[in-house]
Amino acid sequence: MLSPTSSKIALFGVAGLICLATFSAPVTALATPAPKAATSAPPNIKGELTGIAAVSATDIWAVGYTSAKTPATVILHWNGKSWARLGGQASLAGATLSAVAASSPTSAWAVGSTSSSKPTTVVLHWDGHSWTRQGGSAAVAGFLSAVATAPGDKAWAVGGTNEALSGKALVLGWNGAGWAQQPTPGGPGLFGVAATSADDVWAVGFRVAYNKPLIAHWNGSSWTSSPAPAVTTGFYHITATSASQAWATGYWGGGGTPGPVIAHRNGSVWKTYKVPSTVEYNAGNLGGISALSDGQAWAVGVLGLGYSNAFILRWNGSAWTEVKLGFPASTESSLSAVAALSQQDAWAVGAVGSSILVMHWDGKNWTRA
């Protein structure tokens, strides 16, 4: 399996033109809306889970893709007792999903791209009954890496166009009636997005050729570049709990030993924090990050030296510490995304061996679901 970082960068080796249409074509319903038989553990699927979103303790979505020669999308749902894979994924053979965001039991968005050398964006919507694929401006030349929602039936999806290293950041905005492309402040790609309101949205990625960080802010009418901390590579994920509090994960590649970095925005200033040495000096790649309004936060990823091993970091109020997972060192594993509901309830997803991986935090331990 590719790490969260390498999977995203690999998407840039493509070329194509971006569709500038600003209308939304009729959506196409995915077949078989009823879920397959549910079990307390997730089904054994060969592939990887790349995104997770939690509406409540009894309403959680996880998305990803199968590892077949021709991949297909995977959408799982947790109802508080069991995980079930929803039907209809066969309608998206040749596509992968990278992220999911949910605002209510009747509204969730999942994004990704087709798995071709010239990918097209994929946007799916859950209306409480079935998932539908969005057409028109939601299906353009490029890829989507992340999605976020805000009150008032607003949503944003970010990614990049297909022009290889000269590509451009891509932002699609949902206004409650349709998707439209929004001008961005530049950079070859955006990989993370978080929203606290309709006029407070943050997106992160890279500037020129992936060697400078890009942080962009939406104020309700336009995107502008925001000062970034001294990170010489860029950011992949972001989470925000208020207009003044946000966390971002990225990669530091200048001077000394390159490695993962975590930045925190408190008010108007970004500050970077070191990760534990067990992660920093083992070529760790950070995946998703999730924070609570009480200050607790989790970050996940994969170590890259020798066998690939998943790791989880916890913010204790002053430093990031690693939480041991208990996988044998010889077992390849990775974690791509995390969602925290409370201090006693959090979920993380990724892959172990060749199969999908779901893990749960109960306030004391992380265990495999």
Secondary structure as UniProt FT lines:
FT   HELIX           4..10
FT   TURN            11..12
FT   STRAND          28..29
FT   STRAND          46..56
FT   TURN            57..58
FT   STRAND          59..66
FT   STRAND          72..78
FT   STRAND          83..86
FT   HELIX           89..92
FT   STRAND          95..104
FT   TURN            105..106
FT   STRAND          107..114
FT   STRAND          120..126
FT   STRAND          131..133
FT   HELIX           136..138
FT   STRAND          143..150
FT   TURN            151..153
FT   STRAND          154..160
FT   HELIX           164..166
FT   STRAND          169..174
FT   STRAND          179..181
FT   STRAND          189..197
FT   TURN            198..199
FT   STRAND          200..206
FT   HELIX           208..210
FT   STRAND          213..218
FT   STRAND          223..226
FT   STRAND          234..242
FT   TURN            243..244
FT   STRAND          245..252
FT   STRAND          259..266
FT   TURN            267..268
FT   STRAND          269..273
FT   HELIX           277..280
FT   TURN            281..283
FT   STRAND          285..291
FT   TURN            293..294
FT   STRAND          297..303
FT   STRAND          309..315
FT   STRAND          320..323
FT   TURN            329..330
FT   STRAND          333..342
FT   TURN            343..344
FT   STRAND          345..352
FT   TURN            353..354
FT   STRAND          355..361
FT   STRAND          366..368
//
